[in-house]
Amino acid sequence: VDTRLAATIDLAPTIARAAGVDPGPDVDGRALQDPWEHRRVLVESWVDGPGYQAFDAVRTIDETYVAFRNGNGVLWDRTR
């Protein structure tokens, strides 16, 4: 099981590398084919509406902390 974290910014360099193209040093993200490790990933949602709240979150392998725009927050233990 691969326990590395990945984010959407990793898609472009991953696809480029799979197509045989060097994404270059200035591209955001990392190709999943390369050895690397994100220690944490920022997750954001600006959508706010009925039944859904905008939030900012930080995810690690072991935990996810979500801070809602209304001031509430929650910490999830991802090891359970």
VOROFI-832523 format. One record per atom (N, C-alpha, C, O, CB): residue number from 1; x, y, z; residue in three letters; atom name; chain. Coordinates in nm, 2 decimals, padded with zeros to 4 digits, always signed. Glycine has a CB too. Layout:
BEGIN
     i       px       py       pz    aa   at   ch
   NUM        X        Y        Z   ala   CA    A
...
//
This chain:
BEGIN
     i       px       py       pz    aa   at   ch
     1   +00.09   -00.12   +00.00   val    N    A
     1   +00.00   +00.00   +00.00   val   CA    A
     1   +00.09   +00.12   +00.00   val    C    A
     1   +00.18   +00.14   +00.08   val    O    A
     1   -00.10   +00.00   +00.12   val   CB    A
     2   +00.06   +00.21   -00.09   asp    N    A
     2   +00.14   +00.34   -00.10   asp   CA    A
     2   +00.08   +00.44   +00.00   asp    C    A
     2   -00.04   +00.47   -00.01   asp    O    A
     2   +00.13   +00.40   -00.24   asp   CB    A
     3   +00.16   +00.49   +00.09   thr    N    A
     3   +00.10   +00.58   +00.20   thr   CA    A
     3   +00.15   +00.72   +00.17   thr    C    A
     3   +00.13   +00.81   +00.26   thr    O    A
     3   +00.15   +00.53   +00.33   thr   CB    A
     4   +00.20   +00.75   +00.05   arg    N    A
     4   +00.24   +00.89   +00.02   arg   CA    A
     4   +00.11   +00.97   +00.00   arg    C    A
     4   +00.01   +00.92   -00.05   arg    O    A
     4   +00.33   +00.90   -00.10   arg   CB    A
     5   +00.12   +01.10   +00.03   leu    N    A
     5   +00.01   +01.20   +00.01   leu   CA    A
     5   +00.03   +01.26   -00.13   leu    C    A
     5   +00.15   +01.28   -00.17   leu    O    A
     5   +00.01   +01.31   +00.12   leu   CB    A
     6   -00.07   +01.28   -00.20   ala    N    A
     6   -00.07   +01.35   -00.33   ala   CA    A
     6   -00.18   +01.45   -00.34   ala    C    A
     6   -00.28   +01.44   -00.26   ala    O    A
     6   -00.08   +01.24   -00.45   ala   CB    A
     7   -00.16   +01.55   -00.42   ala    N    A
     7   -00.26   +01.65   -00.44   ala   CA    A
     7   -00.28   +01.68   -00.59   ala    C    A
     7   -00.21   +01.63   -00.67   ala    O    A
     7   -00.22   +01.78   -00.37   ala   CB    A
     8   -00.38   +01.75   -00.62   thr    N    A
     8   -00.42   +01.78   -00.76   thr   CA    A
     8   -00.30   +01.85   -00.83   thr    C    A
     8   -00.29   +01.83   -00.95   thr    O    A
     8   -00.54   +01.86   -00.77   thr   CB    A
     9   -00.21   +01.92   -00.76   ile    N    A
     9   -00.10   +01.98   -00.83   ile   CA    A
     9   +00.00   +01.88   -00.88   ile    C    A
     9   +00.09   +01.91   -00.96   ile    O    A
     9   -00.03   +02.08   -00.73   ile   CB    A
    10   -00.01   +01.76   -00.83   asp    N    A
    10   +00.08   +01.65   -00.87   asp   CA    A
    10   +00.03   +01.59   -01.00   asp    C    A
    10   +00.11   +01.51   -01.06   asp    O    A
    10   +00.09   +01.54   -00.77   asp   CB    A
    11   -00.09   +01.62   -01.05   leu    N    A
    11   -00.14   +01.55   -01.17   leu   CA    A
    11   -00.06   +01.59   -01.30   leu    C    A
    11   -00.02   +01.50   -01.38   leu    O    A
    11   -00.28   +01.59   -01.19   leu   CB    A
    12   -00.04   +01.72   -01.32   ala    N    A
    12   +00.03   +01.76   -01.44   ala   CA    A
    12   +00.17   +01.70   -01.45   ala    C    A
    12   +00.20   +01.65   -01.56   ala    O    A
    12   +00.04   +01.92   -01.44   ala   CB    A
    13   +00.26   +01.71   -01.35   pro    N    A
    13   +00.39   +01.65   -01.37   pro   CA    A
    13   +00.38   +01.50   -01.38   pro    C    A
    13   +00.47   +01.44   -01.45   pro    O    A
    13   +00.48   +01.69   -01.25   pro   CB    A
    14   +00.28   +01.43   -01.32   thr    N    A
    14   +00.27   +01.29   -01.33   thr   CA    A
    14   +00.23   +01.25   -01.47   thr    C    A
    14   +00.29   +01.16   -01.53   thr    O    A
    14   +00.16   +01.24   -01.23   thr   CB    A
    15   +00.14   +01.32   -01.53   ile    N    A
    15   +00.10   +01.29   -01.67   ile   CA    A
    15   +00.21   +01.32   -01.77   ile    C    A
    15   +00.23   +01.25   -01.86   ile    O    A
    15   -00.03   +01.38   -01.71   ile   CB    A
    16   +00.28   +01.43   -01.74   ala    N    A
    16   +00.39   +01.47   -01.83   ala   CA    A
    16   +00.50   +01.36   -01.83   ala    C    A
    16   +00.55   +01.32   -01.93   ala    O    A
    16   +00.45   +01.60   -01.79   ala   CB    A
    17   +00.53   +01.31   -01.71   arg    N    A
    17   +00.64   +01.21   -01.69   arg   CA    A
    17   +00.59   +01.08   -01.76   arg    C    A
    17   +00.67   +01.01   -01.82   arg    O    A
    17   +00.67   +01.19   -01.54   arg   CB    A
    18   +00.46   +01.04   -01.75   ala    N    A
    18   +00.41   +00.92   -01.81   ala   CA    A
    18   +00.41   +00.93   -01.96   ala    C    A
    18   +00.43   +00.83   -02.03   ala    O    A
    18   +00.26   +00.90   -01.76   ala   CB    A
    19   +00.40   +01.06   -02.01   ala    N    A
    19   +00.41   +01.08   -02.16   ala   CA    A
    19   +00.55   +01.09   -02.21   ala    C    A
    19   +00.57   +01.11   -02.33   ala    O    A
    19   +00.33   +01.20   -02.20   ala   CB    A
    20   +00.65   +01.08   -02.12   gly    N    A
    20   +00.79   +01.09   -02.16   gly   CA    A
    20   +00.84   +01.23   -02.17   gly    C    A
    20   +00.94   +01.25   -02.23   gly    O    A
    20   +00.81   +01.02   -02.29   gly   CB    A
    21   +00.77   +01.33   -02.11   val    N    A
    21   +00.81   +01.47   -02.11   val   CA    A
    21   +00.86   +01.51   -01.97   val    C    A
    21   +00.80   +01.47   -01.87   val    O    A
    21   +00.69   +01.56   -02.16   val   CB    A
    22   +00.97   +01.58   -01.97   asp    N    A
    22   +01.03   +01.63   -01.85   asp   CA    A
    22   +00.95   +01.75   -01.81   asp    C    A
    22   +00.95   +01.85   -01.88   asp    O    A
    22   +01.18   +01.66   -01.86   asp   CB    A
    23   +00.88   +01.75   -01.69   pro    N    A
    23   +00.80   +01.86   -01.65   pro   CA    A
    23   +00.88   +01.98   -01.62   pro    C    A
    23   +00.82   +02.10   -01.61   pro    O    A
    23   +00.71   +01.83   -01.54   pro   CB    A
    24   +01.01   +01.97   -01.59   gly    N    A
    24   +01.09   +02.08   -01.56   gly   CA    A
    24   +01.09   +02.12   -01.42   gly    C    A
    24   +01.00   +02.08   -01.34   gly    O    A
    24   +01.05   +02.20   -01.65   gly   CB    A
    25   +01.18   +02.20   -01.37   pro    N    A
    25   +01.20   +02.24   -01.23   pro   CA    A
    25   +01.10   +02.34   -01.18   pro    C    A
    25   +01.08   +02.36   -01.06   pro    O    A
    25   +01.33   +02.29   -01.21   pro   CB    A
    26   +01.03   +02.42   -01.28   asp    N    A
    26   +00.94   +02.53   -01.23   asp   CA    A
    26   +00.80   +02.49   -01.22   asp    C    A
    26   +00.71   +02.57   -01.19   asp    O    A
    26   +00.95   +02.64   -01.33   asp   CB    A
    27   +00.76   +02.36   -01.25   val    N    A
    27   +00.62   +02.32   -01.24   val   CA    A
    27   +00.59   +02.29   -01.10   val    C    A
    27   +00.67   +02.24   -01.02   val    O    A
    27   +00.60   +02.19   -01.33   val   CB    A
    28   +00.46   +02.33   -01.06   asp    N    A
    28   +00.41   +02.30   -00.93   asp   CA    A
    28   +00.38   +02.15   -00.92   asp    C    A
    28   +00.35   +02.08   -01.02   asp    O    A
    28   +00.29   +02.38   -00.89   asp   CB    A
    29   +00.40   +02.09   -00.80   gly    N    A
    29   +00.37   +01.95   -00.78   gly   CA    A
    29   +00.49   +01.86   -00.81   gly    C    A
    29   +00.59   +01.91   -00.86   gly    O    A
    29   +00.25   +01.91   -00.86   gly   CB    A
    30   +00.47   +01.73   -00.79   arg    N    A
    30   +00.57   +01.63   -00.82   arg   CA    A
    30   +00.52   +01.52   -00.89   arg    C    A
    30   +00.40   +01.48   -00.87   arg    O    A
    30   +00.64   +01.59   -00.68   arg   CB    A
    31   +00.59   +01.46   -00.98   ala    N    A
    31   +00.55   +01.34   -01.05   ala   CA    A
    31   +00.55   +01.22   -00.96   ala    C    A
    31   +00.64   +01.20   -00.88   ala    O    A
    31   +00.65   +01.31   -01.17   ala   CB    A
    32   +00.44   +01.15   -00.96   leu    N    A
    32   +00.42   +01.04   -00.87   leu   CA    A
    32   +00.52   +00.92   -00.90   leu    C    A
    32   +00.54   +00.83   -00.81   leu    O    A
    32   +00.28   +00.98   -00.87   leu   CB    A
    33   +00.58   +00.92   -01.02   gln    N    A
    33   +00.67   +00.82   -01.05   gln   CA    A
    33   +00.81   +00.84   -00.98   gln    C    A
    33   +00.89   +00.75   -00.97   gln    O    A
    33   +00.69   +00.82   -01.20   gln   CB    A
    34   +00.83   +00.96   -00.93   asp    N    A
    34   +00.96   +01.00   -00.87   asp   CA    A
    34   +00.95   +00.97   -00.72   asp    C    A
    34   +00.84   +00.98   -00.66   asp    O    A
    34   +01.00   +01.14   -00.89   asp   CB    A
    35   +01.06   +00.94   -00.65   pro    N    A
    35   +01.06   +00.93   -00.51   pro   CA    A
    35   +01.05   +01.07   -00.44   pro    C    A
    35   +01.12   +01.16   -00.47   pro    O    A
    35   +01.19   +00.86   -00.46   pro   CB    A
    36   +00.95   +01.08   -00.36   trp    N    A
    36   +00.92   +01.21   -00.29   trp   CA    A
    36   +00.82   +01.18   -00.18   trp    C    A
    36   +00.77   +01.07   -00.17   trp    O    A
    36   +00.87   +01.32   -00.39   trp   CB    A
    37   +00.80   +01.28   -00.10   glu    N    A
    37   +00.70   +01.27   +00.00   glu   CA    A
    37   +00.65   +01.41   +00.04   glu    C    A
    37   +00.73   +01.49   +00.08   glu    O    A
    37   +00.76   +01.20   +00.13   glu   CB    A
    38   +00.52   +01.43   +00.03   his    N    A
    38   +00.46   +01.54   +00.10   his   CA    A
    38   +00.44   +01.51   +00.24   his    C    A
    38   +00.38   +01.40   +00.27   his    O    A
    38   +00.32   +01.58   +00.02   his   CB    A
    39   +00.47   +01.59   +00.33   arg    N    A
    39   +00.45   +01.57   +00.47   arg   CA    A
    39   +00.31   +01.61   +00.51   arg    C    A
    39   +00.25   +01.56   +00.61   arg    O    A
    39   +00.56   +01.64   +00.56   arg   CB    A
    40   +00.26   +01.71   +00.44   arg    N    A
    40   +00.13   +01.76   +00.47   arg   CA    A
    40   +00.07   +01.82   +00.34   arg    C    A
    40   +00.15   +01.86   +00.25   arg    O    A
    40   +00.13   +01.87   +00.58   arg   CB    A
    41   -00.06   +01.82   +00.33   val    N    A
    41   -00.13   +01.87   +00.21   val   CA    A
    41   -00.23   +01.97   +00.25   val    C    A
    41   -00.31   +01.94   +00.34   val    O    A
    41   -00.19   +01.76   +00.12   val   CB    A
    42   -00.24   +02.09   +00.19   leu    N    A
    42   -00.34   +02.18   +00.22   leu   CA    A
    42   -00.46   +02.15   +00.14   leu    C    A
    42   -00.45   +02.13   +00.02   leu    O    A
    42   -00.29   +02.33   +00.20   leu   CB    A
    43   -00.58   +02.15   +00.20   val    N    A
    43   -00.71   +02.13   +00.13   val   CA    A
    43   -00.79   +02.25   +00.16   val    C    A
    43   -00.81   +02.29   +00.27   val    O    A
    43   -00.78   +02.00   +00.17   val   CB    A
    44   -00.85   +02.31   +00.05   glu    N    A
    44   -00.94   +02.43   +00.07   glu   CA    A
    44   -01.07   +02.41   +00.00   glu    C    A
    44   -01.07   +02.35   -00.11   glu    O    A
    44   -00.87   +02.55   +00.03   glu   CB    A
    45   -01.18   +02.46   +00.05   ser    N    A
    45   -01.30   +02.47   -00.01   ser   CA    A
    45   -01.36   +02.60   +00.01   ser    C    A
    45   -01.39   +02.64   +00.13   ser    O    A
    45   -01.40   +02.35   +00.03   ser   CB    A
    46   -01.39   +02.68   -00.10   trp    N    A
    46   -01.45   +02.81   -00.08   trp   CA    A
    46   -01.60   +02.80   -00.10   trp    C    A
    46   -01.67   +02.91   -00.10   trp    O    A
    46   -01.39   +02.90   -00.18   trp   CB    A
    47   -01.66   +02.69   -00.13   val    N    A
    47   -01.80   +02.67   -00.15   val   CA    A
    47   -01.87   +02.68   -00.02   val    C    A
    47   -01.83   +02.61   +00.08   val    O    A
    47   -01.83   +02.53   -00.22   val   CB    A
    48   -01.97   +02.76   -00.01   asp    N    A
    48   -02.05   +02.78   +00.11   asp   CA    A
    48   -02.19   +02.79   +00.07   asp    C    A
    48   -02.23   +02.88   +00.00   asp    O    A
    48   -02.00   +02.91   +00.19   asp   CB    A
    49   -02.28   +02.70   +00.12   gly    N    A
    49   -02.42   +02.70   +00.09   gly   CA    A
    49   -02.49   +02.60   +00.17   gly    C    A
    49   -02.44   +02.55   +00.27   gly    O    A
    49   -02.43   +02.66   -00.06   gly   CB    A
    50   -02.62   +02.58   +00.14   pro    N    A
    50   -02.71   +02.49   +00.22   pro   CA    A
    50   -02.64   +02.35   +00.23   pro    C    A
    50   -02.62   +02.29   +00.14   pro    O    A
    50   -02.84   +02.48   +00.15   pro   CB    A
    51   -02.62   +02.31   +00.36   gly    N    A
    51   -02.57   +02.18   +00.39   gly   CA    A
    51   -02.42   +02.17   +00.36   gly    C    A
    51   -02.37   +02.06   +00.37   gly    O    A
    51   -02.64   +02.08   +00.30   gly   CB    A
    52   -02.35   +02.28   +00.34   tyr    N    A
    52   -02.21   +02.27   +00.31   tyr   CA    A
    52   -02.14   +02.40   +00.36   tyr    C    A
    52   -02.19   +02.51   +00.34   tyr    O    A
    52   -02.18   +02.25   +00.16   tyr   CB    A
    53   -02.02   +02.38   +00.43   gln    N    A
    53   -01.95   +02.50   +00.48   gln   CA    A
    53   -01.81   +02.51   +00.42   gln    C    A
    53   -01.75   +02.40   +00.39   gln    O    A
    53   -01.94   +02.48   +00.63   gln   CB    A
    54   -01.77   +02.63   +00.39   ala    N    A
    54   -01.64   +02.65   +00.34   ala   CA    A
    54   -01.54   +02.61   +00.45   ala    C    A
    54   -01.57   +02.63   +00.57   ala    O    A
    54   -01.62   +02.80   +00.29   ala   CB    A
    55   -01.42   +02.56   +00.41   phe    N    A
    55   -01.32   +02.52   +00.51   phe   CA    A
    55   -01.18   +02.53   +00.46   phe    C    A
    55   -01.16   +02.54   +00.34   phe    O    A
    55   -01.35   +02.38   +00.56   phe   CB    A
    56   -01.09   +02.53   +00.55   asp    N    A
    56   -00.94   +02.50   +00.52   asp   CA    A
    56   -00.90   +02.38   +00.60   asp    C    A
    56   -00.95   +02.36   +00.71   asp    O    A
    56   -00.86   +02.63   +00.55   asp   CB    A
    57   -00.82   +02.30   +00.54   ala    N    A
    57   -00.78   +02.18   +00.61   ala   CA    A
    57   -00.63   +02.15   +00.58   ala    C    A
    57   -00.58   +02.19   +00.48   ala    O    A
    57   -00.86   +02.06   +00.58   ala   CB    A
    58   -00.57   +02.08   +00.68   val    N    A
    58   -00.43   +02.03   +00.66   val   CA    A
    58   -00.44   +01.88   +00.68   val    C    A
    58   -00.49   +01.83   +00.78   val    O    A
    58   -00.33   +02.10   +00.75   val   CB    A
    59   -00.39   +01.80   +00.58   arg    N    A
    59   -00.39   +01.66   +00.60   arg   CA    A
    59   -00.25   +01.60   +00.60   arg    C    A
    59   -00.16   +01.64   +00.52   arg    O    A
    59   -00.47   +01.59   +00.48   arg   CB    A
    60   -00.23   +01.52   +00.70   thr    N    A
    60   -00.10   +01.44   +00.70   thr   CA    A
    60   -00.14   +01.29   +00.69   thr    C    A
    60   -00.26   +01.26   +00.68   thr    O    A
    60   -00.02   +01.47   +00.84   thr   CB    A
    61   -00.04   +01.21   +00.69   ile    N    A
    61   -00.07   +01.06   +00.69   ile   CA    A
    61   -00.15   +01.02   +00.80   ile    C    A
    61   -00.24   +00.94   +00.79   ile    O    A
    61   +00.06   +00.98   +00.68   ile   CB    A
    62   -00.13   +01.08   +00.92   asp    N    A
    62   -00.19   +01.03   +01.05   asp   CA    A
    62   -00.31   +01.11   +01.09   asp    C    A
    62   -00.40   +01.06   +01.16   asp    O    A
    62   -00.10   +01.03   +01.15   asp   CB    A
    63   -00.32   +01.24   +01.04   glu    N    A
    63   -00.43   +01.33   +01.09   glu   CA    A
    63   -00.48   +01.42   +00.99   glu    C    A
    63   -00.41   +01.45   +00.89   glu    O    A
    63   -00.38   +01.41   +01.21   glu   CB    A
    64   -00.60   +01.47   +01.01   thr    N    A
    64   -00.66   +01.58   +00.92   thr   CA    A
    64   -00.72   +01.68   +01.02   thr    C    A
    64   -00.81   +01.64   +01.10   thr    O    A
    64   -00.76   +01.52   +00.82   thr   CB    A
    65   -00.68   +01.80   +01.01   tyr    N    A
    65   -00.75   +01.91   +01.08   tyr   CA    A
    65   -00.82   +02.00   +00.99   tyr    C    A
    65   -00.77   +02.04   +00.89   tyr    O    A
    65   -00.64   +01.99   +01.16   tyr   CB    A
    66   -00.95   +02.02   +01.02   val    N    A
    66   -01.04   +02.10   +00.93   val   CA    A
    66   -01.08   +02.22   +01.02   val    C    A
    66   -01.13   +02.21   +01.13   val    O    A
    66   -01.16   +02.02   +00.88   val   CB    A
    67   -01.06   +02.34   +00.96   ala    N    A
    67   -01.11   +02.47   +01.02   ala   CA    A
    67   -01.22   +02.52   +00.94   ala    C    A
    67   -01.19   +02.57   +00.82   ala    O    A
    67   -00.99   +02.57   +01.04   ala   CB    A
    68   -01.34   +02.53   +00.99   phe    N    A
    68   -01.45   +02.58   +00.91   phe   CA    A
    68   -01.45   +02.73   +00.93   phe    C    A
    68   -01.40   +02.79   +01.03   phe    O    A
    68   -01.58   +02.52   +00.96   phe   CB    A
    69   -01.50   +02.80   +00.83   arg    N    A
    69   -01.51   +02.95   +00.83   arg   CA    A
    69   -01.59   +03.01   +00.94   arg    C    A
    69   -01.58   +03.12   +00.97   arg    O    A
    69   -01.55   +03.00   +00.69   arg   CB    A
    70   -01.68   +02.92   +01.00   asn    N    A
    70   -01.76   +02.97   +01.11   asn   CA    A
    70   -01.69   +02.97   +01.24   asn    C    A
    70   -01.75   +03.01   +01.34   asn    O    A
    70   -01.89   +02.89   +01.11   asn   CB    A
    71   -01.56   +02.93   +01.24   gly    N    A
    71   -01.48   +02.93   +01.36   gly   CA    A
    71   -01.47   +02.79   +01.43   gly    C    A
    71   -01.38   +02.77   +01.51   gly    O    A
    71   -01.55   +03.02   +01.46   gly   CB    A
    72   -01.55   +02.69   +01.39   asn    N    A
    72   -01.54   +02.56   +01.44   asn   CA    A
    72   -01.43   +02.48   +01.37   asn    C    A
    72   -01.39   +02.51   +01.26   asn    O    A
    72   -01.68   +02.48   +01.42   asn   CB    A
    73   -01.38   +02.38   +01.44   gly    N    A
    73   -01.28   +02.30   +01.38   gly   CA    A
    73   -01.29   +02.16   +01.43   gly    C    A
    73   -01.35   +02.13   +01.53   gly    O    A
    73   -01.14   +02.35   +01.41   gly   CB    A
    74   -01.23   +02.06   +01.36   val    N    A
    74   -01.23   +01.92   +01.40   val   CA    A
    74   -01.10   +01.86   +01.36   val    C    A
    74   -01.05   +01.89   +01.25   val    O    A
    74   -01.36   +01.85   +01.34   val   CB    A
    75   -01.05   +01.77   +01.44   leu    N    A
    75   -00.93   +01.69   +01.41   leu   CA    A
    75   -00.97   +01.55   +01.40   leu    C    A
    75   -01.03   +01.49   +01.49   leu    O    A
    75   -00.82   +01.72   +01.53   leu   CB    A
    76   -00.93   +01.48   +01.29   trp    N    A
    76   -00.95   +01.34   +01.27   trp   CA    A
    76   -00.82   +01.26   +01.28   trp    C    A
    76   -00.72   +01.30   +01.23   trp    O    A
    76   -01.02   +01.31   +01.13   trp   CB    A
    77   -00.83   +01.15   +01.36   asp    N    A
    77   -00.72   +01.06   +01.37   asp   CA    A
    77   -00.73   +00.96   +01.25   asp    C    A
    77   -00.82   +00.88   +01.26   asp    O    A
    77   -00.71   +00.99   +01.51   asp   CB    A
    78   -00.64   +00.97   +01.15   arg    N    A
    78   -00.66   +00.88   +01.04   arg   CA    A
    78   -00.60   +00.74   +01.06   arg    C    A
    78   -00.60   +00.66   +00.97   arg    O    A
    78   -00.59   +00.95   +00.92   arg   CB    A
    79   -00.54   +00.72   +01.17   thr    N    A
    79   -00.48   +00.58   +01.20   thr   CA    A
    79   -00.58   +00.48   +01.25   thr    C    A
    79   -00.56   +00.36   +01.25   thr    O    A
    79   -00.37   +00.60   +01.30   thr   CB    A
    80   -00.70   +00.53   +01.28   arg    N    A
    80   -00.81   +00.43   +01.33   arg   CA    A
    80   -00.89   +00.39   +01.22   arg    C    A
    80   -00.99   +00.31   +01.24   arg    O    A
    80   -00.89   +00.50   +01.44   arg   CB    A
//
